[in-house]
């Protein structure tokens, strides 16, 4: 496994986190931003909530990175 494959995998993981719907998926599991503001930022659950919301906040850069990856894949074969 090369470095390029690792980067593609991380991008796919970030895409998966970015598309999670807060009302339908995150709220029933207690992974909303309101749960994070109750003072549980240092726990593992708080870190996961922060990561999910950071990926959702960075949707535009993710779209741009996806376009770059697609173009590179098309050119390199």
mmCIF file of the N, C-alpha and C atoms, coordinates in Angstrom:
data_MODEL
# 
_entry.id   MODEL 
# 
loop_
_atom_site.group_PDB 
_atom_site.id 
_atom_site.type_symbol 
_atom_site.label_atom_id 
_atom_site.label_alt_id 
_atom_site.label_comp_id 
_atom_site.label_asym_id 
_atom_site.label_entity_id 
_atom_site.label_seq_id 
_atom_site.pdbx_PDB_ins_code 
_atom_site.Cartn_x 
_atom_site.Cartn_y 
_atom_site.Cartn_z 
_atom_site.occupancy 
_atom_site.B_iso_or_equiv 
_atom_site.pdbx_formal_charge 
_atom_site.auth_seq_id 
_atom_site.auth_comp_id 
_atom_site.auth_asym_id 
_atom_site.auth_atom_id 
_atom_site.pdbx_PDB_model_num 
ATOM 1   N N  . UNK A 1 1  ? 0.846   -1.173 0.000   1.00 0.00 ? 1  UNK A N  1 
ATOM 2   C CA . UNK A 1 1  ? 0.000   0.000  0.000   1.00 0.00 ? 1  UNK A CA 1 
ATOM 3   C C  . UNK A 1 1  ? 0.891   1.235  0.000   1.00 0.00 ? 1  UNK A C  1 
ATOM 4   N N  . UNK A 1 2  ? 0.644   2.080  -0.953  1.00 0.00 ? 2  UNK A N  1 
ATOM 5   C CA . UNK A 1 2  ? 1.454   3.270  -1.075  1.00 0.00 ? 2  UNK A CA 1 
ATOM 6   C C  . UNK A 1 2  ? 0.849   4.468  -0.376  1.00 0.00 ? 2  UNK A C  1 
ATOM 7   N N  . UNK A 1 3  ? 1.605   5.531  -0.384  1.00 0.00 ? 3  UNK A N  1 
ATOM 8   C CA . UNK A 1 3  ? 1.163   6.764  0.255   1.00 0.00 ? 3  UNK A CA 1 
ATOM 9   C C  . UNK A 1 3  ? -0.065  7.337  -0.446  1.00 0.00 ? 3  UNK A C  1 
ATOM 10  N N  . UNK A 1 4  ? -0.099  7.236  -1.778  1.00 0.00 ? 4  UNK A N  1 
ATOM 11  C CA . UNK A 1 4  ? -1.229  7.738  -2.554  1.00 0.00 ? 4  UNK A CA 1 
ATOM 12  C C  . UNK A 1 4  ? -2.514  6.985  -2.189  1.00 0.00 ? 4  UNK A C  1 
ATOM 13  N N  . UNK A 1 5  ? -2.428  5.701  -2.022  1.00 0.00 ? 5  UNK A N  1 
ATOM 14  C CA . UNK A 1 5  ? -3.586  4.886  -1.640  1.00 0.00 ? 5  UNK A CA 1 
ATOM 15  C C  . UNK A 1 5  ? -4.067  5.255  -0.248  1.00 0.00 ? 5  UNK A C  1 
ATOM 16  N N  . UNK A 1 6  ? -3.139  5.529  0.647   1.00 0.00 ? 6  UNK A N  1 
ATOM 17  C CA . UNK A 1 6  ? -3.501  5.954  1.999   1.00 0.00 ? 6  UNK A CA 1 
ATOM 18  C C  . UNK A 1 6  ? -4.238  7.290  1.967   1.00 0.00 ? 6  UNK A C  1 
ATOM 19  N N  . UNK A 1 7  ? -3.763  8.234  1.157   1.00 0.00 ? 7  UNK A N  1 
ATOM 20  C CA . UNK A 1 7  ? -4.438  9.518  1.030   1.00 0.00 ? 7  UNK A CA 1 
ATOM 21  C C  . UNK A 1 7  ? -5.834  9.368  0.445   1.00 0.00 ? 7  UNK A C  1 
ATOM 22  N N  . UNK A 1 8  ? -5.987  8.495  -0.542  1.00 0.00 ? 8  UNK A N  1 
ATOM 23  C CA . UNK A 1 8  ? -7.308  8.248  -1.117  1.00 0.00 ? 8  UNK A CA 1 
ATOM 24  C C  . UNK A 1 8  ? -8.248  7.642  -0.082  1.00 0.00 ? 8  UNK A C  1 
ATOM 25  N N  . UNK A 1 9  ? -7.748  6.742  0.718   1.00 0.00 ? 9  UNK A N  1 
ATOM 26  C CA . UNK A 1 9  ? -8.565  6.134  1.770   1.00 0.00 ? 9  UNK A CA 1 
ATOM 27  C C  . UNK A 1 9  ? -9.006  7.152  2.809   1.00 0.00 ? 9  UNK A C  1 
ATOM 28  N N  . UNK A 1 10 ? -8.114  8.049  3.197   1.00 0.00 ? 10 UNK A N  1 
ATOM 29  C CA . UNK A 1 10 ? -8.470  9.092  4.148   1.00 0.00 ? 10 UNK A CA 1 
ATOM 30  C C  . UNK A 1 10 ? -9.499  10.056 3.563   1.00 0.00 ? 10 UNK A C  1 
ATOM 31  N N  . UNK A 1 11 ? -9.356  10.346 2.267   1.00 0.00 ? 11 UNK A N  1 
ATOM 32  C CA . UNK A 1 11 ? -10.336 11.206 1.606   1.00 0.00 ? 11 UNK A CA 1 
ATOM 33  C C  . UNK A 1 11 ? -11.710 10.534 1.560   1.00 0.00 ? 11 UNK A C  1 
ATOM 34  N N  . UNK A 1 12 ? -11.749 9.250  1.279   1.00 0.00 ? 12 UNK A N  1 
ATOM 35  C CA . UNK A 1 12 ? -13.025 8.523  1.276   1.00 0.00 ? 12 UNK A CA 1 
ATOM 36  C C  . UNK A 1 12 ? -13.647 8.490  2.672   1.00 0.00 ? 12 UNK A C  1 
ATOM 37  N N  . UNK A 1 13 ? -12.822 8.329  3.691   1.00 0.00 ? 13 UNK A N  1 
ATOM 38  C CA . UNK A 1 13 ? -13.307 8.345  5.071   1.00 0.00 ? 13 UNK A CA 1 
ATOM 39  C C  . UNK A 1 13 ? -13.889 9.714  5.427   1.00 0.00 ? 13 UNK A C  1 
ATOM 40  N N  . UNK A 1 14 ? -13.192 10.790 5.034   1.00 0.00 ? 14 UNK A N  1 
ATOM 41  C CA . UNK A 1 14 ? -13.687 12.143 5.290   1.00 0.00 ? 14 UNK A CA 1 
ATOM 42  C C  . UNK A 1 14 ? -14.990 12.397 4.528   1.00 0.00 ? 14 UNK A C  1 
ATOM 43  N N  . UNK A 1 15 ? -15.098 11.866 3.306   1.00 0.00 ? 15 UNK A N  1 
ATOM 44  C CA . UNK A 1 15 ? -16.344 12.000 2.548   1.00 0.00 ? 15 UNK A CA 1 
ATOM 45  C C  . UNK A 1 15 ? -17.491 11.300 3.276   1.00 0.00 ? 15 UNK A C  1 
ATOM 46  N N  . UNK A 1 16 ? -17.215 10.139 3.803   1.00 0.00 ? 16 UNK A N  1 
ATOM 47  C CA . UNK A 1 16 ? -18.245 9.402  4.536   1.00 0.00 ? 16 UNK A CA 1 
ATOM 48  C C  . UNK A 1 16 ? -18.721 10.143 5.771   1.00 0.00 ? 16 UNK A C  1 
ATOM 49  N N  . UNK A 1 17 ? -17.809 10.783 6.485   1.00 0.00 ? 17 UNK A N  1 
ATOM 50  C CA . UNK A 1 17 ? -18.199 11.555 7.660   1.00 0.00 ? 17 UNK A CA 1 
ATOM 51  C C  . UNK A 1 17 ? -18.941 12.834 7.278   1.00 0.00 ? 17 UNK A C  1 
ATOM 52  N N  . UNK A 1 18 ? -18.588 13.404 6.135   1.00 0.00 ? 18 UNK A N  1 
ATOM 53  C CA . UNK A 1 18 ? -19.192 14.673 5.724   1.00 0.00 ? 18 UNK A CA 1 
ATOM 54  C C  . UNK A 1 18 ? -20.654 14.524 5.307   1.00 0.00 ? 18 UNK A C  1 
ATOM 55  N N  . UNK A 1 19 ? -21.044 13.340 4.866   1.00 0.00 ? 19 UNK A N  1 
ATOM 56  C CA . UNK A 1 19 ? -22.408 13.184 4.377   1.00 0.00 ? 19 UNK A CA 1 
ATOM 57  C C  . UNK A 1 19 ? -23.390 12.670 5.430   1.00 0.00 ? 19 UNK A C  1 
ATOM 58  N N  . UNK A 1 20 ? -22.925 12.447 6.651   1.00 0.00 ? 20 UNK A N  1 
ATOM 59  C CA . UNK A 1 20 ? -23.823 11.964 7.690   1.00 0.00 ? 20 UNK A CA 1 
ATOM 60  C C  . UNK A 1 20 ? -24.853 13.031 8.033   1.00 0.00 ? 20 UNK A C  1 
ATOM 61  N N  . UNK A 1 21 ? -26.109 12.648 8.062   1.00 0.00 ? 21 UNK A N  1 
ATOM 62  C CA . UNK A 1 21 ? -27.202 13.558 8.368   1.00 0.00 ? 21 UNK A CA 1 
ATOM 63  C C  . UNK A 1 21 ? -27.368 13.653 9.879   1.00 0.00 ? 21 UNK A C  1 
ATOM 64  N N  . UNK A 1 22 ? -27.378 14.880 10.387  1.00 0.00 ? 22 UNK A N  1 
ATOM 65  C CA . UNK A 1 22 ? -27.456 15.066 11.831  1.00 0.00 ? 22 UNK A CA 1 
ATOM 66  C C  . UNK A 1 22 ? -28.799 14.632 12.407  1.00 0.00 ? 22 UNK A C  1 
ATOM 67  N N  . UNK A 1 23 ? -29.882 14.934 11.716  1.00 0.00 ? 23 UNK A N  1 
ATOM 68  C CA . UNK A 1 23 ? -31.206 14.597 12.236  1.00 0.00 ? 23 UNK A CA 1 
ATOM 69  C C  . UNK A 1 23 ? -31.504 13.103 12.163  1.00 0.00 ? 23 UNK A C  1 
ATOM 70  N N  . UNK A 1 24 ? -31.121 12.463 11.076  1.00 0.00 ? 24 UNK A N  1 
ATOM 71  C CA . UNK A 1 24 ? -31.499 11.070 10.860  1.00 0.00 ? 24 UNK A CA 1 
ATOM 72  C C  . UNK A 1 24 ? -30.506 10.070 11.441  1.00 0.00 ? 24 UNK A C  1 
ATOM 73  N N  . UNK A 1 25 ? -29.227 10.437 11.501  1.00 0.00 ? 25 UNK A N  1 
ATOM 74  C CA . UNK A 1 25 ? -28.235 9.459  11.930  1.00 0.00 ? 25 UNK A CA 1 
ATOM 75  C C  . UNK A 1 25 ? -27.548 9.839  13.239  1.00 0.00 ? 25 UNK A C  1 
ATOM 76  N N  . UNK A 1 26 ? -27.124 11.080 13.363  1.00 0.00 ? 26 UNK A N  1 
ATOM 77  C CA . UNK A 1 26 ? -26.313 11.457 14.518  1.00 0.00 ? 26 UNK A CA 1 
ATOM 78  C C  . UNK A 1 26 ? -27.121 11.689 15.785  1.00 0.00 ? 26 UNK A C  1 
ATOM 79  N N  . UNK A 1 27 ? -28.280 12.333 15.671  1.00 0.00 ? 27 UNK A N  1 
ATOM 80  C CA . UNK A 1 27 ? -29.079 12.659 16.863  1.00 0.00 ? 27 UNK A CA 1 
ATOM 81  C C  . UNK A 1 27 ? -29.551 11.412 17.620  1.00 0.00 ? 27 UNK A C  1 
ATOM 82  N N  . UNK A 1 28 ? -30.051 10.369 16.949  1.00 0.00 ? 28 UNK A N  1 
ATOM 83  C CA . UNK A 1 28 ? -30.472 9.183  17.719  1.00 0.00 ? 28 UNK A CA 1 
ATOM 84  C C  . UNK A 1 28 ? -29.319 8.488  18.450  1.00 0.00 ? 28 UNK A C  1 
ATOM 85  N N  . UNK A 1 29 ? -28.107 8.697  17.999  1.00 0.00 ? 29 UNK A N  1 
ATOM 86  C CA . UNK A 1 29 ? -26.950 8.069  18.633  1.00 0.00 ? 29 UNK A CA 1 
ATOM 87  C C  . UNK A 1 29 ? -26.234 8.990  19.614  1.00 0.00 ? 29 UNK A C  1 
ATOM 88  N N  . UNK A 1 30 ? -26.751 10.203 19.793  1.00 0.00 ? 30 UNK A N  1 
ATOM 89  C CA . UNK A 1 30 ? -26.159 11.142 20.740  1.00 0.00 ? 30 UNK A CA 1 
ATOM 90  C C  . UNK A 1 30 ? -24.862 11.748 20.255  1.00 0.00 ? 30 UNK A C  1 
ATOM 91  N N  . UNK A 1 31 ? -24.723 11.940 18.963  1.00 0.00 ? 31 UNK A N  1 
ATOM 92  C CA . UNK A 1 31 ? -23.492 12.477 18.401  1.00 0.00 ? 31 UNK A CA 1 
ATOM 93  C C  . UNK A 1 31 ? -23.688 13.876 17.812  1.00 0.00 ? 31 UNK A C  1 
ATOM 94  N N  . UNK A 1 32 ? -24.514 14.689 18.455  1.00 0.00 ? 32 UNK A N  1 
ATOM 95  C CA . UNK A 1 32 ? -24.762 16.034 17.948  1.00 0.00 ? 32 UNK A CA 1 
ATOM 96  C C  . UNK A 1 32 ? -23.813 17.027 18.607  1.00 0.00 ? 32 UNK A C  1 
ATOM 97  N N  . UNK A 1 33 ? -23.771 18.216 18.047  1.00 0.00 ? 33 UNK A N  1 
ATOM 98  C CA . UNK A 1 33 ? -22.917 19.261 18.587  1.00 0.00 ? 33 UNK A CA 1 
ATOM 99  C C  . UNK A 1 33 ? -23.414 19.711 19.959  1.00 0.00 ? 33 UNK A C  1 
ATOM 100 N N  . UNK A 1 34 ? -24.715 19.593 20.218  1.00 0.00 ? 34 UNK A N  1 
ATOM 101 C CA . UNK A 1 34 ? -25.265 19.940 21.536  1.00 0.00 ? 34 UNK A CA 1 
ATOM 102 C C  . UNK A 1 34 ? -24.721 19.010 22.612  1.00 0.00 ? 34 UNK A C  1 
ATOM 103 N N  . UNK A 1 35 ? -24.501 17.744 22.280  1.00 0.00 ? 35 UNK A N  1 
ATOM 104 C CA . UNK A 1 35 ? -23.919 16.805 23.238  1.00 0.00 ? 35 UNK A CA 1 
ATOM 105 C C  . UNK A 1 35 ? -22.465 17.152 23.537  1.00 0.00 ? 35 UNK A C  1 
ATOM 106 N N  . UNK A 1 36 ? -21.788 17.717 22.568  1.00 0.00 ? 36 UNK A N  1 
ATOM 107 C CA . UNK A 1 36 ? -20.388 18.098 22.754  1.00 0.00 ? 36 UNK A CA 1 
ATOM 108 C C  . UNK A 1 36 ? -20.270 19.301 23.677  1.00 0.00 ? 36 UNK A C  1 
ATOM 109 N N  . UNK A 1 37 ? -21.241 20.186 23.674  1.00 0.00 ? 37 UNK A N  1 
ATOM 110 C CA . UNK A 1 37 ? -21.165 21.410 24.456  1.00 0.00 ? 37 UNK A CA 1 
ATOM 111 C C  . UNK A 1 37 ? -21.513 21.201 25.926  1.00 0.00 ? 37 UNK A C  1 
ATOM 112 N N  . UNK A 1 38 ? -21.825 20.013 26.301  1.00 0.00 ? 38 UNK A N  1 
ATOM 113 C CA . UNK A 1 38 ? -22.149 19.728 27.703  1.00 0.00 ? 38 UNK A CA 1 
ATOM 114 C C  . UNK A 1 38 ? -20.907 19.474 28.549  1.00 0.00 ? 38 UNK A C  1 
ATOM 115 N N  . UNK A 1 39 ? -19.731 19.717 28.004  1.00 0.00 ? 39 UNK A N  1 
ATOM 116 C CA . UNK A 1 39 ? -18.508 19.586 28.781  1.00 0.00 ? 39 UNK A CA 1 
ATOM 117 C C  . UNK A 1 39 ? -17.788 18.266 28.624  1.00 0.00 ? 39 UNK A C  1 
ATOM 118 N N  . UNK A 1 40 ? -18.116 17.481 27.633  1.00 0.00 ? 40 UNK A N  1 
ATOM 119 C CA . UNK A 1 40 ? -17.480 16.181 27.439  1.00 0.00 ? 40 UNK A CA 1 
ATOM 120 C C  . UNK A 1 40 ? -16.531 16.216 26.246  1.00 0.00 ? 40 UNK A C  1 
ATOM 121 N N  . UNK A 1 41 ? -15.752 17.284 26.117  1.00 0.00 ? 41 UNK A N  1 
ATOM 122 C CA . UNK A 1 41 ? -14.882 17.439 24.953  1.00 0.00 ? 41 UNK A CA 1 
ATOM 123 C C  . UNK A 1 41 ? -13.642 16.560 25.021  1.00 0.00 ? 41 UNK A C  1 
ATOM 124 N N  . UNK A 1 42 ? -13.233 16.164 26.209  1.00 0.00 ? 42 UNK A N  1 
ATOM 125 C CA . UNK A 1 42 ? -11.994 15.397 26.344  1.00 0.00 ? 42 UNK A CA 1 
ATOM 126 C C  . UNK A 1 42 ? -12.192 13.895 26.191  1.00 0.00 ? 42 UNK A C  1 
ATOM 127 N N  . UNK A 1 43 ? -13.427 13.437 26.099  1.00 0.00 ? 43 UNK A N  1 
ATOM 128 C CA . UNK A 1 43 ? -13.676 12.010 25.971  1.00 0.00 ? 43 UNK A CA 1 
ATOM 129 C C  . UNK A 1 43 ? -13.517 11.576 24.508  1.00 0.00 ? 43 UNK A C  1 
ATOM 130 N N  . UNK A 1 44 ? -13.481 10.291 24.309  1.00 0.00 ? 44 UNK A N  1 
ATOM 131 C CA . UNK A 1 44 ? -13.392 9.747  22.951  1.00 0.00 ? 44 UNK A CA 1 
ATOM 132 C C  . UNK A 1 44 ? -14.621 10.140 22.148  1.00 0.00 ? 44 UNK A C  1 
ATOM 133 N N  . UNK A 1 45 ? -15.789 10.075 22.784  1.00 0.00 ? 45 UNK A N  1 
ATOM 134 C CA . UNK A 1 45 ? -17.026 10.451 22.103  1.00 0.00 ? 45 UNK A CA 1 
ATOM 135 C C  . UNK A 1 45 ? -16.986 11.921 21.689  1.00 0.00 ? 45 UNK A C  1 
ATOM 136 N N  . UNK A 1 46 ? -16.464 12.771 22.540  1.00 0.00 ? 46 UNK A N  1 
ATOM 137 C CA . UNK A 1 46 ? -16.336 14.184 22.207  1.00 0.00 ? 46 UNK A CA 1 
ATOM 138 C C  . UNK A 1 46 ? -15.389 14.419 21.047  1.00 0.00 ? 46 UNK A C  1 
ATOM 139 N N  . UNK A 1 47 ? -14.308 13.648 20.988  1.00 0.00 ? 47 UNK A N  1 
ATOM 140 C CA . UNK A 1 47 ? -13.364 13.763 19.885  1.00 0.00 ? 47 UNK A CA 1 
ATOM 141 C C  . UNK A 1 47 ? -13.996 13.304 18.572  1.00 0.00 ? 47 UNK A C  1 
ATOM 142 N N  . UNK A 1 48 ? -14.807 12.246 18.623  1.00 0.00 ? 48 UNK A N  1 
ATOM 143 C CA . UNK A 1 48 ? -15.488 11.756 17.423  1.00 0.00 ? 48 UNK A CA 1 
ATOM 144 C C  . UNK A 1 48 ? -16.504 12.777 16.930  1.00 0.00 ? 48 UNK A C  1 
ATOM 145 N N  . UNK A 1 49 ? -17.246 13.379 17.855  1.00 0.00 ? 49 UNK A N  1 
ATOM 146 C CA . UNK A 1 49 ? -18.211 14.413 17.472  1.00 0.00 ? 49 UNK A CA 1 
ATOM 147 C C  . UNK A 1 49 ? -17.499 15.587 16.820  1.00 0.00 ? 49 UNK A C  1 
ATOM 148 N N  . UNK A 1 50 ? -16.376 15.998 17.384  1.00 0.00 ? 50 UNK A N  1 
ATOM 149 C CA . UNK A 1 50 ? -15.600 17.088 16.806  1.00 0.00 ? 50 UNK A CA 1 
ATOM 150 C C  . UNK A 1 50 ? -15.092 16.764 15.417  1.00 0.00 ? 50 UNK A C  1 
ATOM 151 N N  . UNK A 1 51 ? -14.636 15.534 15.212  1.00 0.00 ? 51 UNK A N  1 
ATOM 152 C CA . UNK A 1 51 ? -14.147 15.106 13.898  1.00 0.00 ? 51 UNK A CA 1 
ATOM 153 C C  . UNK A 1 51 ? -15.269 15.102 12.865  1.00 0.00 ? 51 UNK A C  1 
ATOM 154 N N  . UNK A 1 52 ? -16.443 14.602 13.242  1.00 0.00 ? 52 UNK A N  1 
ATOM 155 C CA . UNK A 1 52 ? -17.581 14.564 12.316  1.00 0.00 ? 52 UNK A CA 1 
ATOM 156 C C  . UNK A 1 52 ? -17.982 15.974 11.906  1.00 0.00 ? 52 UNK A C  1 
ATOM 157 N N  . UNK A 1 53 ? -18.066 16.867 12.861  1.00 0.00 ? 53 UNK A N  1 
ATOM 158 C CA . UNK A 1 53 ? -18.493 18.221 12.537  1.00 0.00 ? 53 UNK A CA 1 
ATOM 159 C C  . UNK A 1 53 ? -17.410 19.000 11.797  1.00 0.00 ? 53 UNK A C  1 
ATOM 160 N N  . UNK A 1 54 ? -16.150 18.688 12.032  1.00 0.00 ? 54 UNK A N  1 
ATOM 161 C CA . UNK A 1 54 ? -15.086 19.325 11.258  1.00 0.00 ? 54 UNK A CA 1 
ATOM 162 C C  . UNK A 1 54 ? -15.158 18.889 9.799   1.00 0.00 ? 54 UNK A C  1 
ATOM 163 N N  . UNK A 1 55 ? -15.428 17.616 9.556   1.00 0.00 ? 55 UNK A N  1 
ATOM 164 C CA . UNK A 1 55 ? -15.562 17.132 8.176   1.00 0.00 ? 55 UNK A CA 1 
ATOM 165 C C  . UNK A 1 55 ? -16.781 17.747 7.498   1.00 0.00 ? 55 UNK A C  1 
ATOM 166 N N  . UNK A 1 56 ? -17.860 17.920 8.235   1.00 0.00 ? 56 UNK A N  1 
ATOM 167 C CA . UNK A 1 56 ? -19.050 18.534 7.650   1.00 0.00 ? 56 UNK A CA 1 
ATOM 168 C C  . UNK A 1 56 ? -18.826 20.009 7.368   1.00 0.00 ? 56 UNK A C  1 
ATOM 169 N N  . UNK A 1 57 ? -18.025 20.675 8.174   1.00 0.00 ? 57 UNK A N  1 
ATOM 170 C CA . UNK A 1 57 ? -17.720 22.081 7.964   1.00 0.00 ? 57 UNK A CA 1 
ATOM 171 C C  . UNK A 1 57 ? -16.821 22.276 6.742   1.00 0.00 ? 57 UNK A C  1 
ATOM 172 N N  . UNK A 1 58 ? -15.961 21.310 6.464   1.00 0.00 ? 58 UNK A N  1 
ATOM 173 C CA . UNK A 1 58 ? -14.985 21.415 5.374   1.00 0.00 ? 58 UNK A CA 1 
ATOM 174 C C  . UNK A 1 58 ? -15.477 20.743 4.092   1.00 0.00 ? 58 UNK A C  1 
ATOM 175 N N  . UNK A 1 59 ? -16.744 20.850 3.777   1.00 0.00 ? 59 UNK A N  1 
ATOM 176 C CA . UNK A 1 59 ? -17.291 20.193 2.592   1.00 0.00 ? 59 UNK A CA 1 
ATOM 177 C C  . UNK A 1 59 ? -16.731 20.763 1.292   1.00 0.00 ? 59 UNK A C  1 
ATOM 178 N N  . UNK A 1 60 ? -16.592 22.072 1.195   1.00 0.00 ? 60 UNK A N  1 
ATOM 179 C CA . UNK A 1 60 ? -16.083 22.675 -0.038  1.00 0.00 ? 60 UNK A CA 1 
ATOM 180 C C  . UNK A 1 60 ? -14.647 22.227 -0.333  1.00 0.00 ? 60 UNK A C  1 
ATOM 181 N N  . UNK A 1 61 ? -13.723 22.253 0.640   1.00 0.00 ? 61 UNK A N  1 
ATOM 182 C CA . UNK A 1 61 ? -12.392 21.711 0.343   1.00 0.00 ? 61 UNK A CA 1 
ATOM 183 C C  . UNK A 1 61 ? -12.414 20.225 -0.019  1.00 0.00 ? 61 UNK A C  1 
ATOM 184 N N  . UNK A 1 62 ? -13.336 19.465 0.571   1.00 0.00 ? 62 UNK A N  1 
ATOM 185 C CA . UNK A 1 62 ? -13.453 18.051 0.215   1.00 0.00 ? 62 UNK A CA 1 
ATOM 186 C C  . UNK A 1 62 ? -13.901 17.882 -1.231  1.00 0.00 ? 62 UNK A C  1 
ATOM 187 N N  . UNK A 1 63 ? -14.819 18.733 -1.681  1.00 0.00 ? 63 UNK A N  1 
ATOM 188 C CA . UNK A 1 63 ? -15.266 18.677 -3.075  1.00 0.00 ? 63 UNK A CA 1 
ATOM 189 C C  . UNK A 1 63 ? -14.102 18.975 -4.005  1.00 0.00 ? 63 UNK A C  1 
ATOM 190 N N  . UNK A 1 64 ? -13.322 19.994 -3.666  1.00 0.00 ? 64 UNK A N  1 
ATOM 191 C CA . UNK A 1 64 ? -12.162 20.355 -4.495  1.00 0.00 ? 64 UNK A CA 1 
ATOM 192 C C  . UNK A 1 64 ? -11.133 19.224 -4.514  1.00 0.00 ? 64 UNK A C  1 
ATOM 193 N N  . UNK A 1 65 ? -10.858 18.625 -3.358  1.00 0.00 ? 65 UNK A N  1 
ATOM 194 C CA . UNK A 1 65 ? -9.923  17.494 -3.319  1.00 0.00 ? 65 UNK A CA 1 
ATOM 195 C C  . UNK A 1 65 ? -10.432 16.303 -4.124  1.00 0.00 ? 65 UNK A C  1 
ATOM 196 N N  . UNK A 1 66 ? -11.735 16.052 -4.077  1.00 0.00 ? 66 UNK A N  1 
ATOM 197 C CA . UNK A 1 66 ? -12.310 14.970 -4.872  1.00 0.00 ? 66 UNK A CA 1 
ATOM 198 C C  . UNK A 1 66 ? -12.127 15.226 -6.359  1.00 0.00 ? 66 UNK A C  1 
ATOM 199 N N  . UNK A 1 67 ? -12.339 16.464 -6.789  1.00 0.00 ? 67 UNK A N  1 
ATOM 200 C CA . UNK A 1 67 ? -12.150 16.805 -8.200  1.00 0.00 ? 67 UNK A CA 1 
ATOM 201 C C  . UNK A 1 67 ? -10.688 16.613 -8.615  1.00 0.00 ? 67 UNK A C  1 
ATOM 202 N N  . UNK A 1 68 ? -9.762  17.027 -7.761  1.00 0.00 ? 68 UNK A N  1 
ATOM 203 C CA . UNK A 1 68 ? -8.334  16.854 -8.065  1.00 0.00 ? 68 UNK A CA 1 
ATOM 204 C C  . UNK A 1 68 ? -7.980  15.379 -8.174  1.00 0.00 ? 68 UNK A C  1 
ATOM 205 N N  . UNK A 1 69 ? -8.475  14.570 -7.249  1.00 0.00 ? 69 UNK A N  1 
ATOM 206 C CA . UNK A 1 69 ? -8.197  13.126 -7.268  1.00 0.00 ? 69 UNK A CA 1 
ATOM 207 C C  . UNK A 1 69 ? -8.768  12.494 -8.535  1.00 0.00 ? 69 UNK A C  1 
ATOM 208 N N  . UNK A 1 70 ? -9.974  12.889 -8.924  1.00 0.00 ? 70 UNK A N  1 
ATOM 209 C CA . UNK A 1 70 ? -10.585 12.343 -10.137 1.00 0.00 ? 70 UNK A CA 1 
ATOM 210 C C  . UNK A 1 70 ? -9.779  12.712 -11.362 1.00 0.00 ? 70 UNK A C  1 
ATOM 211 N N  . UNK A 1 71 ? -9.340  13.955 -11.456 1.00 0.00 ? 71 UNK A N  1 
ATOM 212 C CA . UNK A 1 71 ? -8.540  14.380 -12.616 1.00 0.00 ? 71 UNK A CA 1 
ATOM 213 C C  . UNK A 1 71 ? -7.223  13.643 -12.658 1.00 0.00 ? 71 UNK A C  1 
ATOM 214 N N  . UNK A 1 72 ? -6.559  13.501 -11.529 1.00 0.00 ? 72 UNK A N  1 
ATOM 215 C CA . UNK A 1 72 ? -5.278  12.775 -11.493 1.00 0.00 ? 72 UNK A CA 1 
ATOM 216 C C  . UNK A 1 72 ? -5.481  11.310 -11.887 1.00 0.00 ? 72 UNK A C  1 
ATOM 217 N N  . UNK A 1 73 ? -6.552  10.691 -11.401 1.00 0.00 ? 73 UNK A N  1 
ATOM 218 C CA . UNK A 1 73 ? -6.830  9.302  -11.761 1.00 0.00 ? 73 UNK A CA 1 
ATOM 219 C C  . UNK A 1 73 ? -7.125  9.156  -13.260 1.00 0.00 ? 73 UNK A C  1 
ATOM 220 N N  . UNK A 1 74 ? -7.852  10.121 -13.830 1.00 0.00 ? 74 UNK A N  1 
ATOM 221 C CA . UNK A 1 74 ? -8.145  10.072 -15.263 1.00 0.00 ? 74 UNK A CA 1 
ATOM 222 C C  . UNK A 1 74 ? -6.882  10.252 -16.102 1.00 0.00 ? 74 UNK A C  1 
ATOM 223 N N  . UNK A 1 75 ? -5.991  11.122 -15.667 1.00 0.00 ? 75 UNK A N  1 
ATOM 224 C CA . UNK A 1 75 ? -4.765  11.369 -16.434 1.00 0.00 ? 75 UNK A CA 1 
ATOM 225 C C  . UNK A 1 75 ? -3.736  10.252 -16.278 1.00 0.00 ? 75 UNK A C  1 
ATOM 226 N N  . UNK A 1 76 ? -3.662  9.662  -15.094 1.00 0.00 ? 76 UNK A N  1 
ATOM 227 C CA . UNK A 1 76 ? -2.643  8.636  -14.860 1.00 0.00 ? 76 UNK A CA 1 
ATOM 228 C C  . UNK A 1 76 ? -3.094  7.241  -15.253 1.00 0.00 ? 76 UNK A C  1 
ATOM 229 N N  . UNK A 1 77 ? -4.378  7.047  -15.375 1.00 0.00 ? 77 UNK A N  1 
ATOM 230 C CA . UNK A 1 77 ? -4.873  5.750  -15.841 1.00 0.00 ? 77 UNK A CA 1 
ATOM 231 C C  . UNK A 1 77 ? -5.208  4.826  -14.795 1.00 0.00 ? 77 UNK A C  1 
# 
